[in-house]
Amino acid sequence: MRIPVVSIIGRPNVGKSSLFNRLLKKKLAVVDEKPGVTRDRNYAICDWNGVEFYLIDTGGIVPDSSNLMEKLITDQTDFAINESELVIFVVDTQVGVDNIDLKIARRLNKAKKKSLLVANKTDDEQGELEIYNFLKLGLGDPLPISATRGRGIGELLDKITEILPRENKEQETPEDTIRVALVGRPNVGKSSFINKLTGQSRLIVTPIAGTTRDAVDTPFEFDGQKYTLIDTAGLRRKYKVYENIEFYTNLRTDRAIESCDVAIILVDASEGLTVQDQRILEKVFSVRRAAVLAVNKWDLMEKDSFTADKYTKQINDELSKYAFLPVIYISSLTGKRVTKVMSLVKKVYEETNKRIATSDLNNFLQKVVNKTHPPAKKGKYIKLFYVTQSEVAPPTFIFFSNFPQLIDKAYISYLQNQLRSSFGFEGVPIRLKFKKK
């Protein structure tokens, strides 16, 4: 199940960013008494009693404003409301009900979203007497808090986690199913890829609506293997505020990646590898997910028999630290090699779940150490005694040494490269840990 989203909204200067920072116990949002400081949305994962959710901080809503920046902030907040499982509507106890509060309440009621009305700047019991004026907003009883003093924050977090959807054990993905996230920038051909893939006559397709609006999880079977495709292609054109596209692409991509076994990273052959493509790739490996790089729209490229090799070399030059990433050239339009992507996904999935016998690992260790011994450091002679694999997905190896803290990064890279050379792990991030014997 994907991590739910909670958005904090309200008019300017009611303390949304202070509440965002308080809930996260970090100062991620800029706080200032001047209204309008928060223009874009911040988002981060919040954890309360083992329940995780994305928390979004939005700019202040000024409905019907003719000011361009205020209109953009309002549009961005509409995006946040649209994306969220729960909306926290913040009002100011010291100011009371404002006309803007009434307009925001009407927006929320119209959107039919689950919401919590939070009366901020309720610094003492006297202030609690003022909160009942907010009942006229029609959003239920307001919850009194003080973001700056931390008053009522525990109760608010309890309410949030109580309202958020719980994971349904009956709907969990079966163990024999590979969860695949299709990620990439807008307009790289994700929807065409899905349509071509699931439109094949040999595929068994059962579309099931996902937990996030504008996304669909699609279970299907291919060559005897069950998959669930986590689709991030559903960025609707209902809202045409282009400043929001990258934010929500990133948010949906994050959620899809964190819930997948293997990510298919789709890039546009005609545009090459962009900065945003590289950010998505870095996100995949930062959470240690296996991946396949699919270069789409290959049918539009002028090419000869050497074009793919040249393109692959260019990718490897730009992504030298990800040289283990498999690359495949496809056309979602014509269907060329689209099904081969799934065969590659299955292979990479098997690699990320591969376990190496301890005896084979220690034979490997003896060979690589004899070839290149770890350099001495601070006058200490470093020994590597043995190695074992502790986990899969990602494959994790523990090396036991007399001075584990002195092993330098260059030698760790050497061990990683030698592990790949000996045992494969194509498309898979591997993790090395060093412990004292």
C-alpha positions in Angstrom: 0.0 0.0 0.0 1.3 3.4 -0.9 2.1 6.0 1.8 -0.9 8.4 2.2 -0.7 12.1 1.7 -1.7 14.8 4.2 -1.8 18.4 3.1 -1.7 21.5 5.4 -3.8 24.4 3.9 -5.1 27.8 5.0 -5.0 31.5 4.3 -1.6 33.3 4.7 0.1 33.7 8.0 -1.9 31.3 10.1 1.1 29.2 11.0 1.1 26.4 8.4 4.8 26.2 8.0 5.3 26.3 11.8 2.9 23.4 12.1 4.7 21.5 9.3 8.0 21.9 11.1 6.5 20.9 14.4 4.9 17.7 13.1 8.2 16.7 11.4 10.4 17.8 14.4 12.6 19.5 11.7 12.9 23.0 10.3 12.3 22.2 6.7 9.9 25.1 5.9 10.9 28.8 6.0 8.9 30.6 8.7 8.3 34.3 8.6 5.7 36.7 9.9 5.4 38.2 6.4 2.5 36.5 4.5 3.3 34.6 1.4 6.7 33.2 2.3 5.7 29.7 1.4 5.1 29.7 -2.4 5.8 26.2 -3.4 5.0 23.1 -1.5 7.4 21.3 0.8 6.9 17.6 1.4 8.5 15.1 3.7 7.6 11.7 5.3 6.2 12.0 8.8 6.1 9.1 11.2 3.8 8.8 14.3 3.6 5.5 16.3 4.7 3.5 13.3 2.3 5.1 10.8 4.0 6.9 7.9 2.4 9.6 5.7 3.6 12.3 3.4 3.1 15.8 4.8 2.7 18.7 2.4 3.2 22.4 3.4 1.3 24.7 1.0 1.3 28.5 0.4 -1.5 30.6 1.8 -4.7 30.6 -0.2 -6.2 33.9 -1.3 -9.3 33.0 -3.3 -10.4 35.2 -6.2 -7.2 37.2 -6.0 -6.0 39.1 -9.1 -2.4 38.9 -7.9 -0.6 36.5 -10.2 1.6 34.9 -7.4 -1.4 34.6 -5.1 -3.4 32.9 -7.9 -0.5 30.4 -8.5 -0.3 29.6 -4.8 -4.1 29.0 -4.7 -3.8 26.7 -7.8 -1.0 24.8 -6.2 -3.0 24.3 -3.1 -5.9 22.9 -5.2 -3.3 20.4 -6.5 -2.5 19.5 -2.9 -6.1 19.0 -2.0 -6.7 16.8 -5.1 -3.7 14.6 -4.2 -4.4 14.1 -0.5 -6.1 11.5 1.6 -6.5 14.0 4.4 -6.5 17.8 4.5 -5.5 19.8 7.6 -7.2 23.2 7.4 -5.4 25.7 9.7 -7.2 28.8 11.1 -6.0 31.5 13.5 -7.7 31.6 16.9 -6.3 35.1 17.6 -7.9 36.5 14.4 -11.1 34.5 14.3 -13.2 33.6 11.3 -12.1 35.4 8.1 -13.9 35.7 4.8 -11.0 33.7 3.2 -11.6 31.0 5.8 -15.2 30.7 4.7 -14.2 30.5 1.0 -11.6 27.8 1.8 -14.2 25.8 3.8 -16.6 25.9 0.8 -13.8 24.6 -1.4 -13.2 21.7 1.0 -16.9 20.8 1.3 -17.2 20.9 -2.4 -14.1 18.6 -2.8 -15.7 16.1 -0.3 -12.3 15.5 1.2 -11.6 14.1 4.7 -10.4 17.1 6.7 -9.3 18.2 10.1 -10.0 21.8 11.2 -7.1 23.0 13.4 -7.3 26.2 15.4 -3.7 27.4 15.7 -2.3 29.9 18.1 -4.4 28.6 20.9 -1.7 29.2 23.4 -3.7 28.8 26.6 -7.1 27.7 28.1 -8.5 31.2 27.6 -7.8 30.9 23.8 -9.8 27.7 23.7 -13.0 29.6 24.4 -12.5 31.4 21.1 -12.3 28.2 18.9 -16.0 27.5 18.8 -16.5 30.5 16.5 -15.1 28.3 13.8 -18.0 25.9 14.0 -19.7 28.1 11.4 -17.2 26.8 8.8 -19.2 23.5 8.8 -16.1 21.3 9.2 -16.8 19.9 12.6 -15.2 20.7 16.0 -11.9 22.6 15.7 -8.9 21.0 17.4 -7.0 23.6 19.5 -3.2 23.7 19.0 -0.2 25.9 19.3 2.4 25.1 16.6 5.1 27.3 18.2 4.6 26.0 21.7 3.8 22.4 20.8 0.4 22.5 22.5 -2.0 19.8 21.3 0.4 18.4 18.7 0.2 14.8 20.1 -3.6 14.9 19.9 -3.4 16.2 16.3 -1.1 13.4 15.3 -3.3 10.8 17.0 -6.3 12.2 15.0 -4.4 12.1 11.7 -3.3 8.5 12.1 -6.8 7.5 13.2 -8.3 8.9 10.0 -5.8 7.7 7.5 -6.6 4.5 5.7 -5.2 1.3 7.2 -3.4 -1.3 5.1 -5.9 -4.0 4.1 -4.2 -7.4 4.6 -6.6 -9.0 2.1 -5.5 -6.7 -0.6 -1.8 -7.2 -0.1 0.2 -8.2 -3.2 0.8 -12.0 -3.3 4.4 -13.1 -2.6 4.8 -14.6 -6.1 3.9 -11.2 -7.7 6.6 -8.8 -8.8 5.6 -5.1 -8.1 6.9 -2.9 -10.9 6.9 0.9 -10.9 6.9 2.7 -14.2 8.5 6.0 -13.6 9.8 8.9 -15.8 9.2 12.5 -16.8 5.9 13.6 -18.2 5.4 12.8 -21.9 8.1 10.1 -22.2 5.5 7.6 -23.2 4.5 5.8 -20.0 0.8 5.6 -20.9 1.7 4.2 -24.4 4.0 1.7 -22.8 1.2 0.4 -20.5 -1.4 0.3 -23.2 0.9 -1.6 -25.5 2.1 -4.0 -22.8 -1.4 -4.8 -21.4 -2.9 -4.9 -24.9 -1.0 -7.9 -25.9 -3.3 -10.9 -26.5 -1.1 -13.2 -24.4 -1.5 -11.0 -21.3 -4.2 -11.5 -18.7 -5.3 -8.0 -17.5 -7.4 -7.1 -14.5 -7.4 -3.3 -13.9 -7.9 -2.3 -10.2 -8.1 1.3 -9.1 -5.1 2.2 -6.9 -5.1 4.0 -3.5 -4.0 7.3 -5.1 -6.2 9.3 -7.5 -4.9 9.5 -11.0 -2.9 6.3 -10.6 -3.9 2.7 -11.3 -2.2 -0.6 -10.1 -2.6 -3.1 -12.8 -2.2 -6.8 -12.0 -1.3 -8.9 -15.1 0.5 -12.1 -16.1 3.2 -12.5 -18.7 5.0 -15.7 -19.6 3.7 -17.4 -16.4 4.9 -14.6 -14.1 2.5 -12.4 -12.2 3.2 -8.7 -12.0 1.5 -5.6 -10.5 2.3 -2.5 -12.6 2.3 0.6 -10.4 1.4 3.3 -12.8 2.6 6.9 -12.3 1.4 8.0 -15.8 -1.9 9.4 -14.6 -1.1 13.0 -14.3 -4.4 14.5 -15.4 -4.8 17.7 -17.5 -7.7 18.9 -15.3 -5.3 21.5 -13.8 -3.1 23.3 -16.3 -0.7 25.0 -13.9 2.7 23.9 -15.3 4.6 25.0 -12.2 3.0 22.1 -10.4 3.9 19.3 -12.8 7.4 18.6 -11.5 6.3 18.6 -7.9 3.5 16.0 -8.4 5.6 13.9 -10.8 8.2 13.7 -8.0 5.7 12.9 -5.3 4.0 10.2 -7.3 7.3 8.8 -8.4 8.5 8.7 -4.8 5.4 6.8 -3.7 5.6 4.3 -6.6 9.3 3.6 -6.1 9.0 3.0 -2.4 6.3 0.4 -3.0 8.0 -1.5 -5.9 10.4 -4.4 -6.3 11.8 -3.2 -9.6 11.5 0.2 -11.3 11.3 0.7 -15.1 12.8 4.1 -15.7 11.5 5.4 -19.0 13.5 8.1 -20.9 12.9 9.8 -24.2 15.5 8.8 -26.8 15.1 12.0 -28.7 15.9 14.2 -25.7 18.7 12.0 -24.2 19.3 11.6 -20.5 18.0 14.8 -18.7 18.7 16.1 -15.3 15.3 15.1 -14.1 15.9 11.5 -15.5 19.0 11.4 -13.4 17.2 12.6 -10.3 14.6 9.8 -10.7 17.4 7.3 -11.1 19.2 8.6 -8.0 15.9 8.3 -6.1 15.5 4.6 -7.1 18.9 3.7 -5.9 18.8 5.9 -2.8 16.0 3.6 -1.5 17.9 0.6 -2.9 15.4 -0.6 -5.5 16.4 -2.6 -8.6 15.9 -1.0 -11.9 15.8 -1.2 -15.7 16.5 1.8 -18.0 14.1 1.7 -21.0 14.9 4.2 -23.8 11.6 4.9 -25.5 10.7 6.4 -28.9 13.6 4.5 -30.5 11.6 4.3 -33.7 12.0 8.1 -34.1 15.8 8.0 -34.1 17.9 8.1 -37.2 20.2 5.1 -36.7 22.5 2.6 -38.2 23.9 -0.6 -36.7 26.2 1.3 -34.3 23.6 3.8 -32.9 22.5 1.7 -29.9 26.2 1.1 -28.9 27.0 4.8 -29.2 23.9 5.7 -27.1 24.7 3.1 -24.5 28.3 4.4 -24.2 27.0 8.0 -23.8 24.6 6.8 -21.0 27.4 4.9 -19.3 29.7 7.9 -19.5 27.0 10.1 -17.8 26.0 7.4 -15.3 29.4 5.8 -14.6 28.5 4.9 -11.0 25.4 3.1 -12.3 27.3 1.0 -14.9 25.4 -2.1 -13.6 22.1 -0.7 -14.9 20.7 -2.6 -17.9 19.6 -0.5 -20.9 17.0 -1.6 -23.4 15.8 0.3 -26.5 12.1 0.2 -27.1 9.2 1.8 -29.0 5.9 2.0 -27.1 4.2 3.1 -30.3 5.2 0.1 -32.4 5.6 -2.3 -29.5 9.2 -3.1 -30.4 10.9 -4.9 -27.4 8.1 -3.8 -25.0 7.5 -7.3 -23.8 11.3 -7.9 -23.6 11.4 -5.2 -20.9 9.3 -7.5 -18.7 11.7 -10.4 -19.3 14.5 -8.1 -18.2 12.5 -7.0 -15.1 12.1 -10.6 -14.1 15.8 -11.3 -14.5 16.7 -8.2 -12.4 14.1 -9.2 -9.7 15.8 -12.6 -9.5 19.2 -10.9 -9.2 18.0 -8.7 -6.3 16.7 -11.8 -4.5 19.8 -13.9 -5.2 21.7 -15.4 -2.2 25.3 -16.4 -2.5 26.6 -19.3 -0.4 29.0 -18.3 2.4 31.6 -20.8 1.2 31.5 -19.2 -2.3 31.8 -15.7 -0.8 34.8 -16.6 1.3 36.6 -18.2 -1.7 35.8 -15.0 -3.5 37.2 -12.9 -0.6 40.5 -14.9 -0.5 41.0 -14.3 -4.2 40.3 -10.5 -4.3 42.4 -9.9 -1.1 45.3 -11.8 -2.6 44.9 -9.7 -5.7 44.7 -6.4 -3.9 45.1 -6.2 -0.2 43.4 -3.3 1.7 45.9 -0.6 2.2 47.3 0.0 5.7 45.9 3.1 7.4 47.2 5.1 10.5 49.9 2.5 10.8 47.4 -0.3 11.1 47.6 -3.5 9.1 44.0 -4.2 7.9 42.7 -7.8 7.6 39.5 -9.1 6.2 38.6 -12.4 7.9 35.4 -13.6 6.2 32.2 -12.4 4.6 28.6 -13.5 4.6 25.4 -12.4 3.0 22.8 -11.2 5.5 19.9 -10.0 3.3 18.4 -9.9 -0.1 16.5 -7.1 -1.9 18.9 -5.4 -1.7 21.7 -8.0 -1.4 23.7 -7.1 1.7 27.1 -8.4 2.6 28.9 -8.2 5.9 32.7 -8.2 5.9 34.4 -8.9 9.2 37.7 -7.1 9.9 40.2 -6.2 12.6 39.8 -2.5 11.8 36.5 -2.0 9.9 36.4 1.7 10.5 39.7 2.2 8.6 38.7 0.6 5.3 38.7 3.4 2.8 36.0 4.2 0.1 38.3 3.2 -2.8 38.7 -0.3 -1.4 35.0 -0.6 -0.7 34.3 0.3 -4.4 36.9 -2.3 -5.4 35.0 -5.0 -3.4 31.7 -3.9 -4.9 33.1 -4.1 -8.4 34.6 -7.5 -7.7 31.3 -8.8 -6.3 29.5 -7.8 -9.4 32.2 -9.2 -11.6 32.0 -12.6 -9.8 28.3 -12.9 -9.1 26.4 -10.5 -11.4 23.7 -8.4 -9.7 22.7 -6.6 -12.9 20.4 -3.7 -12.2 20.7 -4.2 -8.5 22.2 -1.9 -5.8 24.3 -3.9 -3.3 25.1 -2.9 0.2 28.4 -3.6 2.0 28.7 -3.5 5.8 31.9 -3.8 7.8 32.0 -5.2 11.4 34.8 -5.9 13.9 35.4 -9.6 14.3 
